[in-house]
Amino acid sequence: MSEKNKALINQIIRFGLVGISNTIVSYVIYAVAFALTDNYFLANVLSWLLSVLHAYIWQNVFVFKEDKNVQKRVWWKVLLKTYAAYAFTGLLLNNLLLWLWVDVIDISRFFTGIGIVLTDRELSGYLGPVLNMFVTIPVNFVMNKFWAYRQKE
């Protein structure tokens, strides 16, 4: 395996680790904010805003390290692009795919007869976010690697 491929695999693993920690951070912020405010919408917005900031910081340091041999990145542009990438994958694409899995395809029909005690819509609603990860995580990686954190030669 070439050094370039090893570096890419290493970067994907680091991206995954940041993603796992980001999921935990997001949920903890959501739970605390919801407990303090009793407002799930406010808690969700706050957790999204802070978890994307968390992702930006760790991706900048741990995943998409700045190459000192090319043009320096402008931190605020990278931050705005990171928010845009997460807004696209986490808000727009995620909801569009959920609508596809639940209302258009109804993925629960592929799991009939396996003894799950949920309505078809509930089962599709629980499976949808899991399926979304197979689409949104790679899209998010590509958007961050080649757009948000890209450095010009």
GIPE-V783358 format. One record per backbone hydrogen bond with DSSP energy under -1.0 kcal/mol. CO is the residue of the C=O (numbers start at 1). NH is the residue of the N-H. If there is no record, write none. Layout:
BEGIN
CO|NH / CO|NH
END
This chain:
BEGIN
2|6 / 3|7 / 4|8 / 5|9 / 6|10 / 7|11 / 8|12 / 9|13 / 10|14 / 11|15 / 12|16 / 13|17 / 14|18 / 15|19 / 16|20 / 17|21 / 18|22 / 19|23 / 20|24 / 21|25 / 22|26 / 23|27 / 24|28 / 25|29 / 26|30 / 27|31 / 28|32 / 29|33 / 30|34 / 31|35 / 32|36 / 33|37 / 34|38 / 39|43 / 40|44 / 41|45 / 42|46 / 43|47 / 44|48 / 45|49 / 46|50 / 47|51 / 48|52 / 49|53 / 50|54 / 51|55 / 52|56 / 53|57 / 54|58 / 55|59 / 56|60 / 57|61 / 58|62 / 59|64 / 67|70 / 74|78 / 75|79 / 76|80 / 77|81 / 78|82 / 79|83 / 80|84 / 81|85 / 82|86 / 83|87 / 84|88 / 85|89 / 86|90 / 87|91 / 87|92 / 88|93 / 89|94 / 91|95 / 92|96 / 93|97 / 94|98 / 95|99 / 96|100 / 97|101 / 98|102 / 99|103 / 99|104 / 100|105 / 101|107 / 106|109 / 107|110 / 108|111 / 116|118 / 119|123 / 120|124 / 121|125 / 122|126 / 123|127 / 124|128 / 127|131 / 128|132 / 129|133 / 131|134 / 132|135 / 132|136 / 133|137 / 135|139 / 136|140 / 137|141 / 138|142 / 139|143 / 140|144 / 141|145 / 142|146 / 143|147 / 143|148 / 144|149 / 152|71
END
